[in-house]
Amino acid sequence: MSENINGLISRLSQQLGTSPEELSDAAKNGDIGAVLKNSQNPRAQEARRVLSDPEQTKKLLQSPQAQALMKMLGGEK
C-alpha cells in the first residue's frame, strides 16, 4: 500500500477508535459497517447514519473529496 493510503488509514482508525489493521481488513472485505458498529465515536455514528440513507450516501460519493479518495485508492494519480 502506498504511504498516502497508510497515512489515511492510520488517521481514520484513530478517529474511529479502531486499529489500522482492522479498518484495512474491513475495507478490503467491503464490511466497513462492522468497524463503525463497534465504535462509540460520534463520527462513526454519523458515518453509520449517512451510509444507511441511500440519498445521503449518493451525495457523499459524488463529492470532490470522495472522488479524489476513490482515485487514490484505485491507484490513479
C-alpha positions, 0 to 999 in steps of 0.5 A: 500500500502506498504511504498516502493510503497508510497515512489515511488509514492510520488517521481514520482508525484513530478517529474511529477508535479502531486499529489500522489493521482492522479498518484495512481488513474491513475495507478490503472485505467491503464490511466497513459497517462492522468497524463503525458498529463497534465504535462509540465515536460520534463520527462513526455514528454519523458515518453509520447514519449517512451510509444507511440513507441511500440519498445521503450516501449518493451525495457523499460519493459524488463529492470532490473529496470522495472522488479524489479518495476513490482515485487514490485508492484505485491507484490513479494519480 
